[in-house]
Amino acid sequence: SESGEKEFSLIDQNVSSQFKILTCHSTSCSNKMKKIQMDEYETLGLLDSKKEASGAFGVTIEASSCLGSCKYSPCVAIEHEDY
């Protein structure tokens, strides 16, 4: 639709490509995900579908090692390239 195309054009792909979403897959976060019935791969898929639906095609989504916030698990972090 035309309104969808306008919405996507508002997202600068050069800017969105500077962002990376990291999902922690350390033991602590994995155990917490299982405890609250979250599937780690489903989480990656859902984040990816939200990214695609918003038109932020340049954003990268990755599983990561420990993010250092085990107390607040499960954790997700946003990295931004800052030059």
N, C-alpha and C positions, 0 to 999 in steps of 0.2 A: 504494500500500500504506500501511497505517497507520504502519509504522516510518519510511517515507519522509516522510510528513507530519510526524511528530515531529521528524525530522532538520531539515527545512526550517524548522520553527517555532523552532528554536534560533538561527537567524540573524535578528538584528534588522535589518529593512530600512531603518530610519532610520539605523542605523550604517553598513550596507553602502553606502548611497547617498552617503556621505562619501568613498568611495574611488574613485580613477580609476587604471586601469592604462594606461601609455603605452608604446608600442612605437616605438622609434626607426626612422625611415625615411630618415635622412640618407644621403649617398653612401657613407660608410665602412661603416655598418651594412648597407645594402642590398647592397654588394659582398661583405661577409663572409657574408651570408645566402645569396647565390648560390653562393659558393665552397663552402659546406657543404651545398648543395642544400636550403635552406629557402626556401619561398615566403612572401613577406611577407603576402599576403592569407590564406594558409592559417594562418599564425601567429595573425592576428587572429581567424579563425574558430575555431581550437582554443581560444584563450583564452576566447572567448565561450561555447563549448560547456561548458567547465569551470566557468565562472561560473554558467551555467544549471543544470548538474547539481548544483552545491553549494547551490543555492537563494539565492545572493547576487545577486538580480535587480537590486538598486539600484546595483551596481558598474558604472562606465562604462569601456569599453575604447576607446582611440583611438590612431590613428597620430600620431606627433609629429615635430617637427623634431629637430635634434641634442640629445641629452641630456647631452653633454659628457663622455662616457666612451668615446671612440672606441677607446682602447687595449684596452678589454674588449668590443668589439663582437661580436655584436649585443647591443643593450642594451634592457632593459625597466625601467621605473621605476614606483613606486607613489606617487601623490599622495594626501594626506589633508587634508580641510578641517579646520582647527583654529581654532575660535572661542573 
